[in-house]
Amino acid sequence: MPLPEAFIQKYENLLGADAPAFFASFNQPVQKGYRLNPLKDLTSFLSQSSDPKLPYGQWGYYGRVDGHSIAHVTGVQYSQEPSAQFVGEVLEPKPGERVLDLAAAPGGKTTHLAAFMKGQGLLWANEIFMNRAKILSENVERLGLQNVVVSSQTPAELAQKLSGYFDKILLDAPCSGEGMFRKDPDAIQYWHENYPLECSLRQKEILASAVQMLRPGGTLVYSTCTFAPEEDEQMIAWLVATYPEFRIDPIIKPANSHISDGQVAWGDNLEQLQGTARLWPNLVQGEGHFVARLVKTDDDRKVSVPKVLKPAKLSTEEQSLLTDFCRQSLMNFDLDFGRLVRFGERVFLVPVDCPDLKSFKILRPGLALGSFKKRRFEPDHALALALSAQQVQQSYELDEAEWPQYVHGDVLTSRTNFAKGWVLILVQGNGLGWAKYVNGQLKNFYPKGLRFNV
């Protein structure tokens, strides 16, 4: 792979005797990886797969993902580069916490954090660019996540309204992308000698907002997919020097992972940088990454509390329609009318203790339940992806012949007699979409924009 001459000279000087192996790695095949979603039924997938596991994390595997496979379409699998999967493992949020993924698109790290949280607490995923935020929102839906708010704001805008609000923050920072050269050779075109320094200035601005939004005692994980010291060790050295309330929390590198310590000499000789992590492509089965974890000193300072969400005002008829749907179609599902918000005809169930969202650019305020349409309530596709057979009154498991028919949009002849109404369509135990049972047939409600030929 042809690399910029200035890039070669830089890393020959920095790496010395390790440089030849480093440059040789750019000509090696890209290692693909994926993560399993523990919020789904994994029984069928695990019984069929023999892919090797990653040396870190309980859900990571080496292997390729087919975008039209059952596992992908039902949100069982998420394609994610192996090294990138270490980042979520370092933050490891707990159920019930308030967590922010500040630069979240396309959603690999957001969906990873959601796996730890088990649907409890608030996971706020933000992406400044609207087109990328839409992709992020689609991935959140496909994986059936219920406690995720997706926004498209600048970090400064969020910090102005959510100061001291989050227990944990992940900033996978926009960077020079040197670690992705092998995976994405086009990234080389954007690189120039001063590009890492330019990126570092933007990273400092974003970090200033992240610092403001983290509560005292909270945890910040900073990561990049670049080798550049200006964006890695030097950035962390700058952070702890500028914000003395932060300290580096050492990252444990799993045995046999071949993950390296950060380079102390590259960050003002700050010894604590040994506790950061570097993933080199000549040492690990993955691309280049840098990860640091920092803890903010706990103190008694008061933080601002954003306004609490005001629930949607539904008409008497709308309340009746929604209540009837839940009674007739759902069970073991917690519908809290105090957590409902309305976007046009659509109704969403927001995470517990969600702040008021009116002043934010929100793409997804939680779980989409459905829409009111001419004296009826129609459940949302997102709800189907979030439900299991144990949460619905009626469900139908597709057989091998019916799977391609359903995703193509065909009406199915039911092998089961149901009461007239909504039926959750399952495949390999996971929600795939809705159908309406009428006179022995299952009328297909799989969204037209998602249909495909198997």
C-alpha positions in Angstrom: 0.0 0.0 0.0 1.5 3.4 -1.0 1.8 5.6 2.1 2.7 9.4 2.2 6.4 9.9 2.5 5.9 12.3 5.5 3.9 9.5 7.3 6.7 7.0 6.7 9.4 9.3 8.0 7.3 10.2 11.0 6.8 6.6 12.2 10.3 5.5 11.3 11.5 8.1 13.7 8.9 7.2 16.4 9.0 3.4 16.2 12.6 2.8 15.4 13.3 -1.0 15.2 9.5 -1.7 15.2 8.9 0.3 12.1 9.4 -2.4 9.5 6.8 -4.7 11.1 4.4 -1.7 11.5 4.6 -0.8 7.8 4.4 -4.5 6.7 1.0 -4.7 8.4 -0.5 -2.3 5.9 -0.2 -5.0 3.2 -1.8 -7.7 5.3 -5.5 -8.6 4.8 -8.1 -6.7 6.8 -9.5 -8.7 9.7 -13.3 -8.5 9.9 -15.3 -8.8 13.1 -18.7 -8.6 14.6 -20.5 -8.4 17.9 -23.5 -10.4 19.1 -26.4 -8.6 20.8 -27.2 -10.2 24.1 -30.6 -8.4 24.2 -31.7 -10.9 21.5 -32.2 -14.7 21.5 -28.8 -16.0 20.4 -29.6 -19.7 20.7 -30.0 -20.4 17.0 -27.0 -18.3 15.9 -24.6 -19.8 18.4 -25.6 -23.3 17.5 -24.7 -22.7 13.8 -21.5 -20.5 14.2 -18.0 -21.7 14.7 -16.3 -18.2 14.4 -13.4 -17.6 16.9 -13.9 -15.2 19.7 -12.0 -12.0 20.3 -9.6 -12.1 23.3 -11.5 -9.3 25.0 -15.2 -9.0 25.7 -18.0 -11.6 25.9 -19.8 -10.7 22.6 -17.0 -10.2 20.1 -16.0 -12.6 17.2 -13.8 -12.6 14.2 -15.8 -13.1 10.9 -17.9 -11.5 8.2 -21.5 -10.3 8.4 -24.0 -10.8 5.6 -26.3 -7.7 5.5 -29.3 -9.8 4.3 -28.8 -12.7 6.8 -31.4 -13.4 9.5 -28.9 -12.6 12.2 -28.2 -9.1 10.8 -31.8 -8.2 9.9 -33.1 -9.2 13.4 -30.3 -7.3 15.2 -28.5 -10.4 16.5 -25.3 -9.4 14.8 -23.5 -6.0 14.4 -20.5 -5.7 12.1 -17.7 -4.0 14.0 -14.0 -3.9 13.5 -12.2 -6.0 16.1 -10.0 -3.3 17.7 -13.0 -0.9 17.9 -14.7 -3.4 20.2 -12.2 -2.9 22.9 -13.4 0.7 23.5 -16.9 -0.3 24.8 -15.3 -2.9 27.1 -13.2 -0.2 28.7 -16.2 2.0 29.5 -18.4 -0.9 30.6 -21.5 1.1 31.7 -23.9 -0.4 34.3 -27.7 -0.8 34.1 -29.4 2.3 35.3 -26.6 4.8 34.6 -26.8 7.9 32.4 -24.3 7.4 29.5 -23.4 9.6 26.6 -21.8 8.5 23.3 -20.8 11.9 22.1 -19.7 11.1 18.5 -21.7 8.0 18.0 -22.3 7.3 14.2 -22.6 4.8 12.8 -23.5 3.1 16.1 -21.0 0.3 16.8 -20.0 1.7 20.1 -23.5 2.9 21.0 -25.0 -0.6 20.5 -22.1 -2.1 22.4 -22.7 0.2 25.4 -26.4 -0.7 25.2 -25.6 -4.4 25.7 -24.0 -3.7 29.1 -27.0 -1.5 30.2 -29.6 -4.2 29.5 -32.3 -1.7 28.6 -32.0 0.1 32.0 -30.9 3.8 32.4 -30.4 6.4 29.7 -28.0 6.0 26.8 -27.8 9.3 24.8 -26.2 8.8 21.3 -25.2 12.0 19.6 -23.9 12.7 16.0 -23.4 16.2 14.7 -23.9 15.4 11.1 -27.6 14.7 10.3 -27.0 12.2 7.5 -24.8 10.1 9.8 -27.2 10.5 12.7 -29.9 8.9 10.6 -27.8 5.8 10.0 -27.1 5.8 13.8 -30.8 5.9 14.5 -31.5 3.0 12.0 -28.9 0.8 13.7 -30.4 1.6 17.2 -33.8 0.5 15.9 -32.5 -2.7 14.2 -30.9 -3.9 17.4 -34.1 -3.4 19.3 -32.8 -0.8 21.8 -35.4 0.7 24.1 -33.4 3.2 26.3 -31.6 5.2 23.6 -32.1 8.8 22.7 -30.5 9.8 19.4 -29.7 13.5 18.8 -27.9 15.6 16.2 -26.2 18.5 18.1 -22.8 20.1 18.5 -21.0 19.0 21.7 -21.2 22.6 22.9 -25.0 22.7 22.4 -25.3 19.6 24.5 -23.0 20.9 27.2 -25.0 24.1 27.6 -28.1 22.1 28.6 -26.7 18.9 30.1 -23.9 20.2 32.4 -22.8 17.5 34.9 -25.6 15.2 33.8 -23.8 12.0 32.7 -22.3 9.2 34.8 -20.1 8.0 31.9 -19.1 9.6 28.6 -17.5 8.0 25.6 -15.8 10.2 23.0 -14.6 8.2 20.0 -13.1 11.4 18.7 -13.0 12.5 15.0 -9.4 12.0 14.1 -6.9 11.7 11.3 -7.8 8.1 10.8 -4.3 6.7 10.4 -5.4 3.5 12.0 -8.0 2.9 9.2 -5.6 3.3 6.3 -5.5 -0.5 5.6 -9.3 -0.8 6.0 -10.1 2.4 4.1 -7.3 3.4 1.7 -9.3 6.5 0.6 -8.5 8.0 4.0 -4.9 8.3 2.9 -6.0 11.1 0.5 -7.1 13.3 3.3 -3.8 12.9 5.3 -1.1 15.5 5.3 1.8 16.3 7.7 -0.2 18.8 9.7 -3.5 16.9 9.7 -3.1 15.3 13.1 -2.4 18.7 14.7 -5.4 20.2 13.0 -7.5 17.3 14.3 -6.1 17.7 17.8 -7.4 21.3 18.0 -10.9 20.1 17.2 -10.6 17.2 19.8 -9.7 19.7 22.5 -12.9 21.7 21.8 -15.0 18.5 22.0 -13.3 17.3 25.1 -14.0 20.7 26.8 -17.7 20.0 26.3 -17.4 16.4 27.5 -15.6 17.5 30.7 -18.5 19.9 31.3 -21.2 17.2 30.9 -19.6 14.6 33.2 -20.7 14.5 36.8 -18.2 14.6 39.6 -17.0 11.0 40.2 -17.9 10.1 36.6 -15.8 8.3 34.0 -14.7 9.5 30.6 -13.3 7.2 27.9 -11.4 8.8 25.0 -10.5 6.9 21.9 -9.2 7.4 18.4 -8.4 5.3 15.4 -5.1 7.0 14.7 -1.5 6.4 15.7 -0.7 10.1 16.0 0.8 11.1 19.4 -0.7 14.6 18.9 -4.2 13.0 19.1 -3.4 10.3 21.6 -0.9 10.5 24.4 -0.4 14.3 24.0 -4.1 14.8 24.1 -4.5 13.0 27.4 -1.4 14.8 28.9 -3.1 18.0 27.9 -6.4 17.0 29.4 -5.1 16.2 32.9 -2.9 19.3 32.9 -5.8 21.5 31.8 -8.4 19.9 34.0 -6.6 18.8 37.3 -9.9 17.2 38.5 -9.2 14.4 36.1 -6.8 11.4 36.6 -5.9 8.6 34.3 -7.6 5.3 35.4 -5.3 2.4 34.3 -6.8 0.1 31.7 -6.2 -3.6 32.3 -5.0 -5.3 29.1 -6.4 -8.8 28.8 -3.9 -11.7 28.6 -3.1 -12.8 25.1 -4.7 -9.7 23.6 -1.4 -8.2 22.6 -2.7 -4.7 23.5 0.2 -2.4 24.4 0.6 0.3 26.9 0.5 4.0 25.8 3.9 5.6 25.0 5.0 7.7 28.0 7.7 9.4 26.0 5.1 10.6 23.5 3.1 12.5 26.1 5.4 14.8 28.1 6.9 11.8 29.9 3.7 11.4 32.0 4.2 8.0 33.7 0.4 7.5 34.1 0.1 7.2 30.3 1.2 3.6 30.7 -2.4 3.0 31.8 -3.7 4.0 28.4 -3.9 1.4 25.6 -2.7 1.1 22.1 -3.8 -1.5 19.5 -1.1 -1.8 16.8 -2.1 -3.7 13.6 1.2 -5.5 13.6 0.4 -7.0 17.0 -3.4 -7.4 17.2 -5.9 -8.9 14.8 -7.4 -5.6 14.0 -6.8 -2.0 13.0 -5.1 0.8 14.9 -6.7 2.2 18.0 -5.9 4.3 21.1 -8.0 4.2 24.3 -7.7 6.1 27.6 -10.0 6.1 30.6 -10.2 9.0 33.0 -12.1 9.6 36.2 -13.3 13.0 37.4 -12.7 13.8 41.1 -15.9 13.4 43.2 -16.8 16.5 45.2 -19.8 18.3 46.7 -20.3 20.8 43.9 -23.8 21.1 42.7 -24.6 20.4 39.1 -27.4 21.8 37.0 -30.4 19.5 36.7 -32.2 19.7 33.3 -36.0 20.0 33.2 -37.8 16.7 33.5 -39.7 15.5 30.4 -43.3 16.4 30.2 -45.4 13.5 29.0 -47.4 13.7 25.8 -51.0 14.9 26.0 -53.1 12.2 24.3 -56.8 12.7 23.6 -59.3 10.4 25.3 -59.7 8.5 22.1 -55.9 8.1 21.6 -55.5 6.9 25.2 -58.2 4.4 24.5 -56.7 3.2 21.2 -53.3 2.8 22.8 -54.6 1.0 25.9 -56.7 -1.3 23.7 -53.7 -2.2 21.6 -51.5 -3.0 24.6 -54.3 -5.1 26.2 -55.1 -7.0 23.0 -51.5 -7.5 21.6 -48.9 -7.1 24.4 -48.2 -8.7 27.8 -45.3 -8.3 30.3 -44.6 -4.9 28.8 -44.3 -1.8 31.0 -46.3 1.0 29.3 -45.8 4.1 31.4 -48.0 6.9 30.2 -45.7 9.3 32.1 -42.9 8.5 29.7 -44.7 9.0 26.4 -43.8 11.7 23.9 -45.3 12.4 20.6 -43.6 13.3 17.3 -46.5 13.9 14.9 -48.6 10.8 14.7 -45.9 8.6 16.3 -45.7 7.9 20.0 -42.4 7.0 21.7 -41.7 5.5 25.1 -38.7 7.5 26.5 -36.1 6.2 29.0 -36.7 6.5 32.7 -35.9 10.0 34.1 -35.4 11.4 30.6 -34.8 15.2 30.5 -37.1 17.5 28.6 -36.2 17.0 24.9 -38.0 20.0 23.4 -35.0 22.1 22.9 -32.9 19.4 21.2 -32.7 18.1 17.6 -33.9 14.6 18.3 -34.1 11.8 15.8 -35.2 9.0 18.2 -36.4 9.9 21.7 -36.6 6.2 22.8 -38.7 3.3 21.6 -41.2 4.0 18.9 -44.4 2.3 19.9 -46.6 3.2 16.9 -48.8 5.8 15.2 -52.4 7.0 15.4 -54.1 6.6 12.1 -57.9 7.3 11.6 -59.3 5.9 14.8 -56.8 3.1 15.0 -53.3 2.5 16.5 -50.7 0.8 14.3 -47.6 -0.6 16.0 -44.2 0.6 14.8 -41.6 -1.7 13.2 -39.1 -0.6 16.0 -41.5 -2.1 18.6 -41.5 -5.5 16.8 -37.7 -5.5 16.8 -37.6 -4.8 20.5 -40.2 -7.5 21.6 -39.9 -11.2 22.3 -42.5 -13.9 22.1 -43.0 -13.6 25.8 -44.2 -10.0 25.5 -47.0 -10.5 23.0 -50.3 -12.2 22.9 -49.8 -13.7 19.4 -46.6 -14.6 17.6 -45.7 -16.6 14.5 -42.3 -18.2 13.9 -41.4 -18.2 10.2 -40.1 -21.4 8.7 -37.3 -21.7 6.1 -39.7 -21.1 3.2 -41.6 -18.2 4.8 -38.5 -16.1 5.7 -37.8 -14.9 2.2 -41.5 -14.4 1.5 -41.9 -12.2 4.5 -38.9 -9.9 3.9 -40.1 -9.6 0.2 -43.4 -8.2 1.5 -45.6 -11.2 0.6 -48.9 -12.1 2.3 -48.5 -15.4 4.2 -51.0 -18.2 4.6 -50.9 -18.9 8.3 -50.2 -22.4 9.7 -51.8 -21.3 13.0 -55.3 -19.9 13.8 -55.1 -16.6 15.6 -57.6 -14.1 16.9 -58.1 -11.3 14.4 -55.5 -8.6 15.0 -51.8 -8.0 15.3 -49.2 -10.9 15.3 -45.5 -10.5 16.0 -43.5 -12.2 13.3 -40.5 -14.1 14.6 -37.5 -15.8 13.0 -35.1 -17.9 15.0 -36.8 -16.6 18.1 -36.4 -12.9 17.4 -38.9 -10.2 16.4 -38.8 -9.3 12.7 -41.9 -7.3 12.1 -45.7 -7.2 12.3 -48.5 -8.9 10.5 -52.2 -8.6 10.8 -54.2 -11.9 10.9 -57.4 -11.8 8.9 -59.3 -14.9 7.6 -56.4 -17.3 7.7 -53.8 -14.9 6.2 -51.1 -12.8 7.7 -51.1 -9.4 6.0 -47.5 -8.2 5.8 -46.5 -5.0 7.5 -42.7 -5.3 6.9 -41.6 -1.7 5.9 -41.4 -1.2 2.2 -38.1 0.5 2.5 -36.5 -2.5 4.1 -37.8 -5.2 1.8 -35.4 -7.3 -0.3 -35.0 -10.6 -2.2 -33.2 -13.4 -0.5 
